[in-house]
């Protein structure tokens, strides 16, 4: 929901919300709650929701807690990779500051650098609960995550909406900037880590000429076509008009099992 609130109030842009835009988001949030919503979700690895600052999210959560007792905030936090625990801490701090109940959505610990660190997340959750924050979480009971290929681009590449993203993909200099962010630096769209294309599998495409890519990893497609992985990614995004879905094979079985044993855990499909 939060991403839609921001889209309606601020547009698809990477800008700080003005006071008037924050007020409009709060009014739209009230309208949604009065029409039957039970809380507010957010997708903070996706645009435009990810453009919101912690302060902006806190305003919305305070409004929720104040005017709609019994409601809750269900965030998909900012990163499952680098800085994963800091991203969880941000959500828990919002709960403590605003009084809103927090349900951590598919609260996994993914990517190699987080393997074996699930208990650190649960310790954060338990400490927040001792401090009076109403916290729960869910996970899906399998290892791959599912998203869109365009979601892996750095957030600046998606500012302005799909048409602007496609325009940037036609610019060789901007494509190279994206490549450096994705494959070398680690972009916010890629959870702060350089992308391992052997773990990214094409799940579905809308363009018929790309159907032979389904079920293949980006690395496999690049090897088959004799080109670079970045060329494969940008070609698919342009030809499929950003509609490509992917599986990310970045999960940890030990982490899944550890988190699922927590007393506040409930199972989810991520569907």
N, C-alpha and C positions, 0 to 999 in steps of 0.2 A: 504493500500500500504506500509506504513512504516514498518510493520512487515515483509513483503516479502523482502523489501530492506535489512533489518537487517539479515534476514535468509540467503540471498544470499551472503552478505558481511562477516558476523560474525559467521554463523552457528547457531544452536539452543541452544546456550550457554549463561549462565549468566555472561558475561564478559564485561568489558568496551571496547568500540570500539577503535581501534588504529587509528592514523591519516590516514594510508593507507585504512583502512576499511571505514572510514568516506568519504574519497575521492571516493571510489568505490560506496558508497551509493548515493553520489551526482551525479555521472556519470549515474548510473542506473535511478535515478529520472529524470534527463534530458532526457534520452532515452524514458522513459514512457511518459513524457509530450510531447515530439516531435511526439510520436505515437498517441496522441489524448487524453491523460488524462487531466482533467481540474483542478486537485489539488491533494493533498496528504491526505489520511485518516490514522488513526492509531487506534489500539485496545489496549489500555494501561492497560487493565485488563487481557490481554492474552499474553502468551509466543509465540514468542520471543520478540514481540514489547515492552512488559513491562520491559524488561531488559535495555532499552535505558534510559540514564540519561536526565535530562532537557537540559544540554549542548549539547548533541547529537541531540536532537530534534530541538534545536535552530539553529544548523548548517544547518540542512535540510530545515527548514523553511526560514532561511535567503537566502539560495540558491534559493528556490522557489520564494520568493519575489523579489529577484534581477534579476533573469534571465527569469522569466515568470510572468510579470505584469498581473494582472487580475485573477490570480489563487488564490487558498485558501487552508487553512489547516482545515480538518474536523476531530477533535480528539474525540474518545471515551476515556474519561479521565480515571485516575488511580483508582478512587474509587467512588462508589455510597453510601457508608456506612460511616464508621469512616473516618474523614478527608476529607469528600466530598467537602466542600467549599475550602479547601486548594488545592485539586486536580483541581478544576475549576480555582482557582487563578493562578496555574502553567501555564495552557493553555493560560489564558488572558495575563499573563506576557510575554509569548513567542510572542504573537501578538504585544505587545507594543515594545518589544526589537528588533524584526526582521522586523516589518512592514508588516508581512503577514496578510491577512484577515483570521479571525477565525470563523468557523461555528461549534458550539458545538453540537455534534451528540447525539440524544436522551438524551437531557439534563434534566433528571429527578432528583428528590431528594427522594431517596428510604430508606427503613428500618425505624424502629420505631424512632430511634434517630433523624431523619431528618423530621419527620412529622411536618407540619406547618411552615417549614423554607424556603419555595420556594421564598419568597420575598427577603431573604438574597442573594440568587443566582442572582435574577434579579437586585438587587442593585449593585452587583459586575459588572454585564454586563453593566448597565447604567453608572457606574463610568468609566469603560474602554472606553466606547463610548465617554464620555466627554473628555477623554484624547486622543482621536483621533484614537482609535483602531476600525477597521471595524469588528464588532461582530454580529452574528446572531445565532439562535439556532432552534432546532426542538425537538419535543417529539412525542411519540406514545400515542394515546388517550385511553389507558387502563392501568390496574394496574400490571399485571404480566410481568416480564422480561423473556427472553428466552436465554439460553446458553447451554453449555455442562457440564456434571457432572465433567469431568476432570478439567475444568476451575476453580473449587472450591478448588483444591489442592493448597498448598503453592507453590510459583514459583520455589523454589529449587527442588521440586519433579519432575518438568517437564524439567529441564535443561538437554540438550543433546538429546531431542526428545522423541517420543513415545516409542521406544524400551527401552530407559533408564527408563522412567516412569514405564513401565510394570515390568522391572527388580526390581525396588525399591519396587513395590507393593508386590513382593514375599518375601521381607525381613521383618520379624516380628518386628525388632527394628526400621526400617525406617517407617513401617506402624504406629507404636505407636508414633513416632515423628510427623508424619502427623496428627494423631488423636489429639494430644495435640495442635498443631498449629491451626487446623480447629475448634475444639470443645471447647477449653479452652482459648487459647491466642487470636485467631482471626487472620487468615492468610491474606496475600495480595490477594490471590485468592478468598477469601471470604469477600473482601471489608473491612478487618480489624476488623470484628466482629465475635464473637463465633457463629457458624452456628445454626440456628433454623431449625431443620429438619422437623418440621411440616409445614414449608413454602416451602419446596423443593419437587416438584412433578415430577415423571418420565414422560416425554412426549413421547419418542420413544426409542426403542432398536433395535439392528440389530440381536442379538442372539435370536433365536426362543424360547429357554427355559426360557427366561426372559420376555416373552410377558405379563405374568400375573402381572408384576410390572407396566405396563403402566397405567397411571391415578392415581397411588397410590403415597402418599408421602413417603419419606424415613422413617419417624416415623411410618407410618402405616405398612410398609413392615417389619420393625424391630419388631413391636408388633405381627404381624401375624406369624413371623418365630421364635419368642422367642429369639432374639439375640440383640446385641447392634446396634445402628445406624451406627457406624463406620464400623462394620463388614459388614453390608448391602452395604455401599458405596464401600468399597474395593472389595467385592465379585462381585458386578455389573461391576465395572470398569475392573476387570481382565477378567471376562467371556465375556463381551461385547467389549473387546479390545479398551476401551476408546471412543467408538462411541455413547454413551448414550447422549440423549438430555434431558433437564429439563426445567420446568417452575419455576420461583422464584416469589412467591406471597409476594412481599415486597413493593408494591407501595402505594401511598397515593392519594386518590381522590382529596382532597383539593389542594395538590401540583400540580397535573396534571391540574386542572382547572385554578389555578393561573398562571402557566407558559404559558398555551395556550393563555392567554389574552395579552401577551407581544407583542409589535408592531413589533419585529423582528422575531416572532415565525412562523414556518411553520410545518404542520403535517407530520409525518413520520410513516411508518409501522414497522420499525425495522425488515423488512422481507428480 
